[in-house]
Each structure stands twice: as C-alpha cells, then as structure tokens.
C-alpha cells in the first residue's frame, strides 16, 4: 500500500485533468470532489475508479467541459440534460438546484439525463443533509446483475441513496446488489473473501469469492427477489422522471456505461417540523436503535456516523493508503 497525502492525490488528479484541456476551475472542482470521496472513506468509487473515468474521457464518452442544462421546468420538478459531462460535477450542480427548488416549494426534484457515473452517489444527498435537508437520489447503470431466478445480466445495481440532516447526518448509500462491484474489487485487491455470500459461482452455488463474481457477474441482488424487483422499478422511475436512457438502452445501444439517468430530491425540513422538535426526535431514534443489546458478531452503527473518523484517521496518519497498483495507474495517466 502507498501512503499518499491529500495534497499529492489532489495534484495528481488535477494534473491528469488539465492535461486533457479541462477548464481549470472545473478541474479544481472535480479533483476536489474525487479527493473528498476518498478522504471520507470511500475508496472504491473514487480512487479505484479514476483510471476508468479517464479512459472514458479519452474515448469521448465523458465530456470534461460539458455543463448540465435545464431543459424542462414543471414547478418543483425539473429535467436537466447533462450533455455527457462528468457525473461528479453534474451531481453537485443538480443537488444545488434541488435545494433551491425545495426552499421555494418545500420539495425539489431534478431528473438528470445524459449524465455519467457520479462515483460515490452518497456525496450529493450528504451535501444536502449537511445543509439541513432530507434527500433521496438514484442512478441507473448498465445491466450488471441477473434478475432473481435468471443467469444473464438484465438489471443494473441501480443504487438508491437517502440522507437526512443531523449531528452527524445519516446516510444510506445502497446498491441493489448485495455488494457493489467497487466493494467486490476492494476484496479482490486485498485477496480476501467477501464477509457474506455475494453471488453465485458457475455451478449455481452461493460464493464469497470476489474473483469468481468479477468474472461471471452472477452477483446476488440485495434481499434476493426484493432487491431484484427494486432495481427494476427504480430503473422505470429514473427513466420516466429524467426522460433519459434505461438499463436496456444503456446496455444494448452503447459499448460502455455512459449517458446514464439519475434523479435527486431535496426536502426542506425547516418547513416540515420545528427545529427543536426535529433534533429531539432524531436523537430519540438514534438512542433507541443504539440501545439494542449487541449481537455475538458485528457491532451497532448508524449509516454516516463514521465519516468523520475516516477524515481524522487520514489526518493522523498523514494521508490515505492506496493500493500500489491503483496508485501507479493514476500516476501513469
């Protein structure tokens, strides 16, 4: 593992982006977005994916200087065409817009088409939660998971993300597969099995072997048939709301995953509940959950509660530990 300072990582990202003629201000924002994901403990959807992101830039699938544009306004709901710009910037821009709409209407929703992988989807609802909102977001993907009862990939892992303000904010970032491919890759790089079964081997037996799942793509839907059904319905919702491409269109009409569809919802909590009561109720829920007797294995935790611990850890150790293979790939870009 290579220990890389936050500044080193940021500068490498910036170097690679500027070398591809990205607008300096946008390159700074994008590099910061990638760094923040890693600094907050999500390596699989930032550091590990950066070489893939750049390969798509070089193929013309991601337009570094393209900016999202509002193409339809229906009160609290807007549709934006992202023109194949970087998903990270699309996510931040459209999250800001959803909050503006929510301040006006109580709720604001932005459907996004022709976007790209926004890396850690939780970044955008978390941004809204940190500003006092509740948030919901979703994206579709190419077909990378068999539907329940099938062998062939026909559905996306289509993450659903929710966050709500608090101290700290609560964040749920949940792929419809038992493990995202990013997490499967993390375990493969570490040469470790998955903690629980993550899919099926070639003979149809449940397996924890990440290499098998990276090869055959028979990953397990979260909650079996429930996750499979949720993935399908989410794709229908995302496609209908954004007016963009569906999982079948992304998979059959294109060579790789780009031009995806997404949505972001912001809810202005200042309009739904008095602030003092909101704080009391949220704390009561936390306390009630955490008062449960711990099980024999594992530990109690609430989503989003460990983000600051990662930031503190990276500061104390002087940087982020990056798999040497990934770091060399980034430096070679």
N, C-alpha and C positions, 0 to 999 in steps of 0.2 A: 504493500500500500504506500502511496505517496502522500505526504502531508503538504497540502497546498494552502497558502494563505488566501483569505478572501480577496485581497488586492491582486494577487497573482491570477486567480481564477477570473476575476473581472477583466483584467487586462488581456488575458488570452482570448476571452470571448470578444472583447472589443476589437482586438487585432484582426480576428477572423472576419468579423462583420464589416469592418472598414475596408478590408482588402477586397470585399465584394461590392464596394461602392454604395454601402448603405448610408443614408443621411446620418451625419454624426449625432444629432440629437436623438433620433430614433434608435440608433445603435447603442447609445448610452442607456436608454430606457430598456431596451431588450436585454442587454448584458446584465443590467441590474435585476431584471425580472428572473433571469436564469440563476443568478447568484443567490437571490433571496430564497428560491425554492430549495436550493442545496443547504443554505445556512439554517433553514427551518426544518431540516431533517429528511427531506425528500430527494434522494439521490437518483432514484430510478427514472423519474420523469423530468430531470433537468440535466445533470452532468452526463448520465449514461446515454441520454437521447440527443445530446448536442451534435455529435458526429452524424447521426441520421438526419437531423434537422438541416445541417449544412449540405448533406448530399442531395436533399430535396431542393434546396436553394440552387445548387449547381445544375440540377436538371430542369430548372424553370418552373417547378411545381409550387414553390413559395416565392412570392414577390416581396423582397425586403422593404421596398419603399411604397408599396400599395397601402392605402388607408381605407378603413371602413367608411361606408356612406349610408345614411338613412334613405331608404327608397320607398317607404310607406309608413304613414303615421295614422294610428287609429286610437287616439286618446292615450290611454295608459299603455298601449301596446304599439311597438314599432318593429319594423323589419329593416335589417341592415344587410347590405351586400359588402362583404369584407374583401372582395377582389383578390382573393388568394394571398392576402398579407399574412405576416407572422401571427400565429394563433395567440401568443402571449400578449402582444400589443392589442390585438382585437379584443381579447378578454378584458383587459384593463379599461380600454376606451368604452366598451359597451357596458361594463359594470358601472362606470361613472354615469353613463347616460341613464341606466336603470334607476340609479339613486335619485337623479334629477326628476325623473318621472314619478317616483314614489313620493318625493316631497310634495309634488303637485297633486297627485291623485290618491295617495295612500299606498298604492302598489304600482310598480313599474316593471314592464317586461320588454325585453329586446330579443327578438328572434334573429339569428345570425346565419347567413348562408355564404357559401364560397369562402369558408374560413379554413383554418388548418389546426393541427394538433396544438392544443393550448398547454401542453405539458401537464403540470400539476393543476388539475381542474379546481382544486380547493383554493387556489390562490385568489380567485375572484369573489366567491362568496365570503371568504375570510376577510378580504378587503372591505366588503360591505358590512360584515358583522363588527369589524373594528371601528366603524363609523356609526354604530348604533342601529343597524338594520338587521332584519332576518332575511335570508337569501336562499334561493334554490337555483340550481343550474344543472344542465345536462348537455352531453355531446353524443353524437353517434360516431361510429368507426366503420372500417371495412369489416366484413364477416370474418371473425377470428375465433368463433366458438360454435360447436354444434348445438342445435336446439335440443331440448330434452327428448331423448328417445332416438336421436339421429347420430350419424357418424360424421357427416360432411359439415364443414363450417358454413352456416347460413345466417348467423346472427352476430352482432357486434357485442363487445363487452360494455358498451354504452353507459359510462359512469353517470351516476346520479349523485349530486352534491348538495348538502344543506349546511347552513351555518346560522348561528344566532348570537347576538351581542351578549357579552358577559365578561366576567373577570376571572379567568380568561374567556375569550369567545369559545363556543362549542363548534366543532367542525366535523362533519361526516363526509368523507370522500370515498365513494363506494362503487367500484366496478361491478358489473353484473356477473362477472366470472368470480370464482372463489378466490383466485389470485390474479392480479393484473399481470400482463406479460413483463412489465417492468420488475415486479417482485419475483417472478419466476427467473428472470435474468439475474437478479441480485443473488439468489440462492445458487444459481448455476456458477456464477463467477466466484462465489465463496466455497464452491464444492460442498454444499450442504443440502440435505433433503428438505422439502417443504415441511412445515410443522404438522400439517394435516393433509389428507388426500387432496390433490389439486386437479385431478383429471383421470383419464383412462389410458392404459397402455394399449399397444396394438392388438392385444388379445381381449380387450374389454374389461380388464381388471383395474380397480382403483389403484392409483400410484401417487407417491410423493416425489418421484424422480423428476427434477426440473428439465433435465436434458431430453427425456422422453417426450415431455409436453411441448418443448420448444420445437421438436422435430415433427410430431404428429398433430399438434394443435387440437388435441381432444381434451381441451380444458373443461373443467366442471363448472356449470352455472351455480352461482351462489343460491343456496336454498333449493337446489335441484330444479324441479319444474317451475318453482316460483320465480327464481332468477331468470330462467329462460323466458317465461311469459312477460316479466317486467322489461327485459331487453327489447322484446318485440313491440310492446306497447309504447315504450319510450321512443323507439325509432319512429313510430307512427306520429306521436305527439311532436317530436322535434321537427320532422319533415313538414308536417302540416302548419306548424307555427312559424317556421322560418321561410317556408316556400323553397327550401333547398333540396339537396340530394339525400336520398335514403341510403340505408345499408346496401340493398341490392344494387342501386345505381353506382355507389362508390366502388363496390366490389367488381361488378361486371363491366362497367363502362370506362374504368380507369386502370392504369397499371399499378398504382400505389395509392396509399391513403393520403389524399389531399382534397381540398374543397368540401370539407365536412360541414355538417349543420349543427347548430348549438342554440341554446337559449339561456338567458339569465333573468331572474326575477328578484326584485328588491321590494321589501315591505317595510314601511316606515313605522317602527314600533312606538315612536312618540305619539302616534295617532291612535294606537290600539290599547294602550294601557298606561296609567300614570307611572312615572319613572320609579318612584319609591316602591310601589307595589310590584312592579316588574322585577326589580332587584331582589325583593323578598321571595317572590315565587320561584325565580330561577335558582336562588340559593337553597330553597327548600327542596327542590327537585334534586340538586346535586347532593345535598346532605342525605336525603332519603336513599338515593342509589348507593352512595359510598358507605352507608351504614350496614350494608349486607355483609353477612359473615363470609370471609374469603373461602374459596373452594380449595381443594387439595393441590391443584396446579393453577398456574396463572396468577393474575392479580387484578384488582379492580381499577378501572380507569375510565375517564370520560374523554371522548374524542376532542383533540385540540389542546388538551391540558399539558402536553409535553413539548410543545413547540418552543417555549422559552428555554427549556432545559437543553435542547439542541443548540440554540444560539449561544447559551452560556458555555456549553461544552466546547464548541468551536473556538470561542474566545479564549478559554483557559488553555487549550492545547495548541493555540497559535495557528489554527487553520482547520481544513476539512480533509479527512482521509479519503483519498480517491483510489480506486483500483488502478494499479500501474498501467495496465493495458488500456484502460479508458483514457487516462491522462496522456499517454503517449499518442493516442489517436487525435486528441484535441490539439496537442502541440504540433502535430504534423499537418493540420488543416491549412 
